[in-house]
């Protein structure tokens, strides 16, 4: 404990220090480590991927390097006879691609064990970790790296293409229902998971061109806000089937599906025009100031609600071309005006 500072005072100070700085301070001053770890850690984002852990804007990575080995360390000759492997922790700030420093670790550790130890040192021994956005993108991380006592209170979780059930034991029950859940489609069994079904917003990515095999599963999902990231255009028949299900089952107001397409730039125009003709829809203006769209159609549903469908464009800095998307949602009657 720093001289002249009570435990209560120290706690009051530490809880307002950014997480990475707080962790760094506890490393430099071991006497406060126990107090520091007893204070809930509040993070904007936490991402596990392979041998990498990102806490807010700082990325910690276990990296393997090779260094040249001289023939005789006592010799004055700079004769190189081979390479020696060593493991280090790299630190990167704000995804800059520039590593601020490398901390070499014990030579007898392999990368897997080093990753486990890194995570345990940074996050182990903490009773509460509150995080807004928790990520296990792509293939996530081997669960054996995670200390069993870890519990995350999260608002949004990206499960990538991992098995949900592997990570759910590390998620505090108070996290549910999640504000947002992201996953890459692997199996329709995912849709039966309570964590998926109760999410306020569900984002599903399909990179394997399998949408036609699971589109019918969408009809039974209770989620009101669903975003589909597809690498291939869904057929108009698929879109039509979703709308027909909504009309026949009387879906609730605020039901909203967004379908993003990364391939066909003219797809949204074709969908809107074809659906309008099939369901006898009308072109309308949408009285929702925060919504930007190219053209919008309205389909009658009931005396109190209607389905609106519109195409819009997303500009994503990760792509060199704009992404086309279709939005379908159930809204109260009175938010649209017909176009003569």
C-alpha positions as CSV (number, residue, x, y, z in Angstrom):
1,X,0.0,0.0,0.0
2,X,1.5,3.4,-0.9
3,X,2.4,5.3,2.3
4,X,-0.2,7.7,3.6
5,X,-3.0,6.3,1.4
6,X,-5.9,4.2,2.8
7,X,-7.3,1.3,1.0
8,X,-10.6,3.2,0.5
9,X,-8.8,6.2,-1.0
10,X,-6.8,3.9,-3.3
11,X,-10.0,2.1,-4.5
12,X,-11.6,5.5,-5.3
13,X,-8.7,6.5,-7.4
14,X,-8.1,3.2,-9.2
15,X,-11.7,2.7,-10.3
16,X,-11.5,5.8,-12.5
17,X,-8.2,4.9,-14.2
18,X,-8.4,3.5,-17.7
19,X,-8.1,-0.3,-17.6
20,X,-4.7,-0.7,-19.3
21,X,-3.1,2.0,-17.3
22,X,-4.6,0.5,-14.1
23,X,-3.1,-2.9,-15.0
24,X,0.2,-1.3,-15.8
25,X,0.3,0.6,-12.4
26,X,-0.4,-2.7,-10.5
27,X,2.5,-4.3,-12.3
28,X,4.8,-1.5,-11.3
29,X,3.5,-1.4,-7.8
30,X,2.8,-5.0,-6.6
31,X,1.6,-3.8,-3.2
32,X,-1.6,-2.5,-4.7
33,X,-2.3,-5.5,-7.0
34,X,-4.7,-7.2,-4.6
35,X,-6.7,-4.0,-4.2
36,X,-6.7,-3.3,-7.9
37,X,-8.0,-6.8,-8.8
38,X,-10.8,-6.5,-6.3
39,X,-12.2,-3.5,-8.1
40,X,-14.6,-4.2,-11.0
41,X,-12.9,-3.8,-14.3
42,X,-15.0,-1.7,-16.7
43,X,-14.1,-2.0,-20.4
44,X,-15.4,-0.6,-23.7
45,X,-14.3,-3.7,-25.6
46,X,-12.5,-7.0,-25.0
47,X,-11.5,-9.3,-27.8
48,X,-10.0,-12.8,-27.7
49,X,-8.5,-14.1,-31.0
50,X,-5.9,-16.8,-31.3
51,X,-2.8,-15.7,-29.3
52,X,-4.1,-12.1,-29.0
53,X,-6.0,-10.2,-26.4
54,X,-7.3,-6.7,-27.0
55,X,-8.3,-4.6,-24.0
56,X,-9.9,-1.3,-25.1
57,X,-7.4,0.1,-27.5
58,X,-4.3,-2.0,-26.5
59,X,-3.5,-5.3,-28.2
60,X,-1.4,-7.9,-26.3
61,X,0.0,-10.6,-28.6
62,X,2.1,-13.7,-28.0
63,X,4.5,-13.7,-30.9
64,X,7.2,-16.2,-31.9
65,X,10.5,-14.7,-33.2
66,X,13.8,-16.1,-34.5
67,X,17.1,-14.6,-33.6
68,X,20.5,-15.4,-35.1
69,X,22.9,-17.4,-32.9
70,X,26.6,-16.9,-33.0
71,X,29.1,-19.7,-33.1
72,X,30.8,-18.7,-29.9
73,X,29.5,-15.9,-27.7
74,X,33.1,-15.2,-26.4
75,X,34.5,-15.0,-29.9
76,X,35.1,-11.7,-31.6
77,X,34.0,-13.2,-34.9
78,X,30.4,-12.5,-35.9
79,X,29.9,-15.9,-37.4
80,X,26.3,-16.9,-37.5
81,X,25.5,-20.6,-37.2
82,X,21.7,-20.7,-36.9
83,X,18.5,-19.3,-35.6
84,X,17.0,-19.6,-32.1
85,X,13.3,-19.3,-31.4
86,X,12.0,-17.1,-28.6
87,X,8.6,-16.0,-27.4
88,X,7.6,-12.4,-26.6
89,X,4.6,-10.3,-25.7
90,X,4.0,-7.5,-28.2
91,X,2.0,-4.4,-27.4
92,X,0.2,-2.4,-30.0
93,X,-1.9,0.8,-29.5
94,X,-5.0,1.6,-31.5
95,X,-4.5,-1.0,-34.2
96,X,-1.7,1.2,-35.5
97,X,0.3,-1.8,-36.8
98,X,3.3,-0.4,-34.9
99,X,4.4,-2.5,-31.9
100,X,5.4,-0.1,-29.1
101,X,7.6,-2.7,-27.3
102,X,8.3,-6.4,-27.0
103,X,8.7,-8.1,-23.6
104,X,10.6,-11.3,-23.9
105,X,9.4,-14.1,-21.7
106,X,10.8,-17.4,-20.5
107,X,12.5,-19.5,-23.2
108,X,11.0,-22.8,-21.9
109,X,7.4,-21.6,-22.6
110,X,5.6,-22.5,-25.8
111,X,3.1,-20.0,-27.4
112,X,0.0,-21.9,-26.1
113,X,1.2,-21.8,-22.5
114,X,2.4,-18.2,-22.8
115,X,-1.0,-17.1,-24.1
116,X,-2.7,-18.9,-21.1
117,X,-0.3,-17.1,-18.7
118,X,-0.7,-13.7,-20.3
119,X,-4.5,-13.9,-20.0
120,X,-4.3,-15.1,-16.4
121,X,-2.0,-12.3,-15.5
122,X,-4.1,-9.6,-17.1
123,X,-7.6,-10.9,-16.2
124,X,-7.3,-13.6,-13.7
125,X,-8.2,-13.2,-10.0
126,X,-10.9,-10.6,-10.8
127,X,-14.4,-11.0,-9.5
128,X,-16.1,-8.7,-11.9
129,X,-15.3,-7.7,-15.5
130,X,-17.9,-5.5,-17.1
131,X,-17.5,-5.0,-20.8
132,X,-19.7,-3.3,-23.4
133,X,-18.5,-5.3,-26.3
134,X,-17.0,-8.8,-25.9
135,X,-15.6,-10.6,-28.9
136,X,-14.5,-14.1,-29.9
137,X,-14.3,-13.3,-33.7
138,X,-13.6,-15.9,-36.4
139,X,-12.4,-19.0,-34.4
140,X,-12.1,-17.1,-31.2
141,X,-9.7,-18.5,-28.6
142,X,-9.2,-21.9,-27.1
143,X,-11.3,-22.0,-23.9
144,X,-8.4,-23.7,-22.1
145,X,-6.6,-20.3,-22.1
146,X,-9.4,-18.8,-19.9
147,X,-9.2,-19.0,-16.1
148,X,-12.3,-20.9,-14.9
149,X,-13.3,-18.2,-12.5
150,X,-13.7,-15.6,-15.2
151,X,-17.2,-14.1,-15.5
152,X,-18.0,-11.3,-18.0
153,X,-21.0,-9.0,-17.7
154,X,-21.4,-8.0,-21.3
155,X,-23.9,-6.0,-23.4
156,X,-22.8,-7.2,-26.8
157,X,-21.0,-10.4,-27.8
158,X,-19.5,-11.5,-31.0
159,X,-19.2,-15.3,-31.0
160,X,-17.7,-15.5,-34.5
161,X,-17.7,-19.1,-35.8
162,X,-17.1,-20.6,-32.4
163,X,-19.3,-23.0,-30.5
164,X,-21.5,-20.9,-28.3
165,X,-21.8,-23.4,-25.5
166,X,-18.0,-23.3,-25.0
167,X,-18.1,-19.7,-24.0
168,X,-21.4,-19.3,-22.2
169,X,-20.0,-20.6,-18.9
170,X,-17.9,-17.5,-18.8
171,X,-20.8,-15.1,-19.4
172,X,-22.6,-13.8,-16.3
173,X,-26.3,-14.6,-16.2
174,X,-27.0,-10.9,-15.7
175,X,-25.8,-10.3,-19.2
176,X,-29.0,-11.8,-20.7
177,X,-30.9,-10.8,-22.6
178,X,-28.0,-9.5,-24.7
179,X,-28.4,-6.1,-26.4
180,X,-26.6,-7.6,-29.4
181,X,-25.3,-11.0,-30.4
182,X,-23.2,-11.7,-33.5
183,X,-22.4,-15.1,-34.9
184,X,-21.3,-16.7,-38.1
185,X,-23.7,-19.3,-39.3
186,X,-22.5,-22.9,-38.8
187,X,-25.6,-24.8,-37.9
188,X,-29.3,-24.2,-37.4
189,X,-28.8,-25.6,-33.9
190,X,-27.5,-22.1,-33.0
191,X,-31.0,-20.8,-33.5
192,X,-32.4,-23.0,-30.7
193,X,-30.0,-21.5,-28.1
194,X,-31.8,-19.3,-25.5
195,X,-28.9,-16.7,-25.7
196,X,-29.6,-16.4,-29.4
197,X,-33.3,-16.3,-29.2
198,X,-33.5,-13.7,-26.5
199,X,-30.9,-11.2,-28.0
200,X,-32.5,-7.8,-28.7
201,X,-30.4,-7.6,-31.9
202,X,-29.1,-10.6,-33.7
203,X,-26.4,-10.3,-36.4
204,X,-25.8,-13.4,-38.6
205,X,-23.0,-13.7,-41.1
206,X,-22.9,-16.4,-43.8
207,X,-19.6,-16.6,-45.7
208,X,-20.4,-20.1,-47.1
209,X,-23.3,-19.4,-49.4
210,X,-25.7,-21.4,-47.3
211,X,-28.5,-18.9,-46.8
212,X,-31.0,-20.9,-48.9
213,X,-30.5,-23.9,-46.5
214,X,-31.5,-21.9,-43.3
215,X,-33.8,-19.1,-44.5
216,X,-36.8,-21.0,-43.3
217,X,-35.3,-21.0,-39.7
218,X,-35.7,-17.2,-39.7
219,X,-39.4,-17.6,-39.8
220,X,-39.4,-19.1,-36.3
221,X,-36.9,-16.7,-34.7
222,X,-38.5,-14.5,-31.9
223,X,-35.8,-11.8,-32.3
224,X,-37.3,-8.5,-33.4
225,X,-34.1,-7.0,-34.9
226,X,-32.1,-9.3,-37.2
227,X,-29.2,-8.3,-39.5
228,X,-28.0,-10.7,-42.1
229,X,-24.5,-10.2,-43.6
230,X,-24.5,-12.4,-46.7
231,X,-21.7,-12.9,-49.3
232,X,-24.2,-13.9,-51.9
233,X,-27.6,-12.5,-52.9
234,X,-30.5,-14.2,-51.4
235,X,-33.2,-15.1,-53.9
236,X,-36.3,-12.9,-54.2
237,X,-38.3,-16.1,-53.4
238,X,-36.5,-16.2,-50.0
239,X,-37.3,-12.5,-49.3
240,X,-40.9,-13.1,-50.4
241,X,-41.2,-16.1,-48.1
242,X,-40.1,-14.0,-45.1
243,X,-42.7,-11.3,-45.9
244,X,-45.5,-13.8,-46.4
245,X,-44.7,-15.3,-43.0
246,X,-44.9,-11.9,-41.4
247,X,-48.2,-11.2,-43.1
248,X,-49.8,-14.5,-42.2
249,X,-48.6,-14.6,-38.6
250,X,-49.2,-11.0,-37.8
251,X,-45.6,-10.1,-36.6
252,X,-45.3,-7.5,-33.9
253,X,-44.6,-3.8,-34.6
254,X,-40.9,-3.1,-34.6
255,X,-40.0,-6.4,-36.2
256,X,-37.0,-5.5,-38.4
257,X,-34.8,-7.5,-40.7
258,X,-31.8,-6.0,-42.5
259,X,-30.1,-8.0,-45.3
260,X,-26.7,-6.8,-46.4
261,X,-25.3,-7.9,-49.7
262,X,-21.6,-7.7,-50.6
263,X,-21.9,-8.9,-54.2
264,X,-24.7,-7.6,-56.4
265,X,-25.0,-3.8,-56.6
266,X,-28.3,-3.8,-58.5
267,X,-29.9,-6.4,-56.2
268,X,-31.8,-4.0,-53.9
269,X,-33.6,-2.3,-56.8
270,X,-34.8,-5.6,-58.2
271,X,-36.0,-6.8,-54.8
272,X,-38.0,-3.7,-54.1
273,X,-39.7,-3.6,-57.5
274,X,-40.5,-7.4,-57.6
275,X,-41.9,-7.4,-54.1
276,X,-44.1,-4.4,-54.8
277,X,-45.6,-6.2,-57.7
278,X,-46.1,-9.5,-55.9
279,X,-47.8,-8.0,-52.9
280,X,-49.6,-5.1,-54.5
281,X,-47.5,-2.6,-52.6
282,X,-47.2,1.2,-53.1
283,X,-44.3,3.5,-53.3
284,X,-44.3,5.8,-50.2
285,X,-42.3,8.4,-48.4
286,X,-41.2,7.3,-44.9
287,X,-41.7,9.7,-42.1
288,X,-38.7,8.5,-40.1
289,X,-36.0,11.3,-40.1
290,X,-33.1,9.1,-39.0
291,X,-33.7,6.6,-41.9
292,X,-32.0,7.2,-45.3
293,X,-33.2,5.1,-48.2
294,X,-33.3,5.0,-52.0
295,X,-36.9,4.0,-52.6
296,X,-39.5,2.7,-50.2
297,X,-42.6,0.5,-50.6
298,X,-45.4,-0.2,-48.2
299,X,-47.4,-3.5,-48.0
300,X,-50.7,-3.6,-46.1
301,X,-50.7,-5.9,-43.1
302,X,-53.5,-5.0,-40.6
303,X,-55.6,-2.0,-39.6
304,X,-52.8,-0.8,-37.2
305,X,-49.6,-1.9,-39.0
306,X,-47.9,-2.1,-42.3
307,X,-44.7,-3.6,-43.7
308,X,-42.2,-1.2,-45.3
309,X,-39.3,-2.3,-47.4
310,X,-36.6,-0.1,-48.7
311,X,-33.1,-0.3,-50.2
312,X,-30.2,1.8,-48.8
313,X,-26.4,2.1,-49.1
314,X,-23.8,1.5,-46.5
315,X,-20.3,3.0,-46.8
316,X,-17.9,0.8,-44.9
317,X,-14.2,1.9,-44.8
318,X,-13.2,-1.8,-44.9
319,X,-14.7,-2.1,-48.4
320,X,-13.7,-0.2,-51.6
321,X,-17.3,-0.2,-52.8
322,X,-20.6,0.6,-51.2
323,X,-22.6,-2.2,-49.6
324,X,-26.2,-2.6,-50.7
325,X,-28.9,-3.5,-48.2
326,X,-32.6,-4.2,-47.9
327,X,-34.5,-3.2,-44.8
328,X,-37.9,-4.9,-44.0
329,X,-39.8,-3.8,-40.9
330,X,-43.2,-3.7,-39.4
331,X,-44.3,-0.2,-38.4
332,X,-47.5,1.5,-37.1
333,X,-49.9,2.9,-39.7
334,X,-49.3,6.6,-40.2
335,X,-45.6,6.8,-40.7
336,X,-45.8,6.6,-44.5
337,X,-47.3,8.9,-47.1
338,X,-48.2,7.7,-50.6
339,X,-46.3,9.0,-53.6
340,X,-48.6,10.1,-56.4
